[in-house]
C-alpha cells in the first residue's frame, strides 16, 4: 500500500489496548481542506474515527496547529469540507460555516489562556454555563473534573497566582467542562519545562482514559506521542503523510524519518503478567505472545507500551532452541523492503498477533539468503536486555515507570528534506 | 466656608462633567471598537473627525455646535420640535460641549486598552461556547476596564476644564451654564473680583487633586480586578 493509499484509506481503530476497553460509538472526523497561509499551502485529506487520543505529529511549522485551528473554526479554509459525524462545520460548496461557539469543542491552547479577571472556579464554569442543552445531562461534572485534575485547592485563586502547570490543568478542566464532543489540544505541554510537563502529562492520560471524549492532540514531541497516542497522524509540510493506529504508523517505513533512526521500531501494548524474583525478570502479556523483560517496578495487571527498536529484532526461519535469546515470537512476514539509500539494510515487517507487528532490520544480504518474503513464517528474536525500562512506557500515569525513550526526539531530527513517498 | 454662588458653580461643574462622561462613554467605546478592530471605507475620516476637537480652537467647536445644535440649526430645531429639548443656554448644552471636547481623549484611551486585549482570550471564549456579543461583555469589556477608567478620568478632567466651546455654545449664564472656569473668567473681568477668583482657583486645585487621588485608587482596584496586580 502506498502512502497515498493510506491517506485516503479508512483507518479502523486498530486493535490496541484501548479498543479492547470498548470505546463508545465514535464519530468520524472527515476533513478535506485547502488553506493557503502566505507561501504555505495546507492541503489535508483525513478521515478517521474519533476515539481515544489522536496525535497529530510533525515538525514545527508542518501545519499541525493549522489543522486544529481549522477544526475549531479559528481559521477559515479556502476550500473543502470539515465534518464530524453528521455535523458539517464547514463546506465551501454548500456555503456552510458553523460559528466557533456552535461546534461543541473544547480547545486547550499552548498558552493556557485563562481569563485573568475570573477566579479559577469562574474560569472552569465559563464553558459549562454556556454548554446549553448538553449540561442537562452532563457527561463531565464539575466535581469529577476538580477531582481528576486536583483543582480543589485552586478554586478561589486567580490565574496570575498559578504556576504554569496549574494553569494548564485549569485550562484542561475548563475545556472538559464545556461538555465537548471532541477535545483539541494544541501542544498543551510545549510551553512547560520538563518537570511541569511531568506534572501535567499524567492528568492528560487520566483524562483520556476516564472520560469518553476523543482528543485531537498536536505535538512535536515523540515522547508525548508514544506515551499518549492511540491513533497517530503524521503531518509534514501541510500534508498528511500517514495515519492509523499508533503501532501501525510507527511501523511504516516512511514514518521512520519522523521518528529518527535510533527511535524506529514497533510499538506493542502489553500487560504485566508476572514477576520472576529468582531471575529478576518480568513477563509481559502481549497480543498472543509473551515477552520476558528485566524486572519492572510495576504492579501486575498494569498496562504498558513497549517499544521494540527494529535493530534489536533478529529473524530465524525455524524455532531456535539453542540461543541465549529468550523472546522468540512466531509470526508471518507481511512486507520486506530496502530501508536505506545505500542498500545495505532491509526491513521486514512481521505480523505476530492480531494487532501486533514487529519490524526487524536485517542486512539485505541476509534477507536474500533467507528468502524473506511476504507470507513466510518466521521467528522474531528479541533480547530481553534490549527491553530495559527505557523501552517501556506506562500506558497509564505512573511516576514509578520511566517514560523517556533512549533517544528523545528533537526538532532537528524531525526535519527531513525528502522523505520517501 | 463656600458661598452659595461658589457651591453652585462647583455643583454645576461636576454635574456637567459627569453628564458629559456618562453620555459619551458608550459612543466612545463604539468608536474605539470600530477604529481598533475594523477596516472600512471612511475609517480615516472617522478618525479625523473624532480628533478634530483636539486640533481645532475650542471656540471653533463651540461655533460648530451653535450652528448645528442651535435652535435654528438642523439638529437643534429637530430636537426642539420633536422632544422639546433646547440645548443653547442650558446645562445640557454645556454638557454637550464638554462631551465633544473630551471625546477624542476618551476614545484614545479606550482604543489603546482595546488593542492591548489578548485576542487569544476572545478566541478561547468563543471555543467555550460564547457568542461574539457574549465575548464582548464578559471578556473584552472587563479586560479593557483599565482603559475605560483612564479614559473616563481624562475626559472628566477635560470636561471640567472646558471654557471656549462652552462659552461659545451655551454662553455664560450663572446657575445654568456658568461652570467653575467660566465663573473664574467672569470674576477676572469684574473690578475687585481677584480675591473671589483666587478662591475659585483654589477650589479648582482642590478638585483636581481629589480627582487624581480617587482615580489613582480606582485604577489600582481595576488592575487587581483583572488580575494584573
Interface residues (C-beta under 8 A of the other chain):
Chain A: X72 X73 X74 X99 X100 X101 X103 X104 X105 X106 X107 X109 X111 X113 X115 X116 X117 X126 X127 X130 X131 X132 X158 X159 X160 X174 X175 X178
Chain B: X118 X120 X121 X123 X124 X125 X126 X127 X128 X129 X130 X131 X134 X139 X142 X143 X145 X225 X226 X227 X228
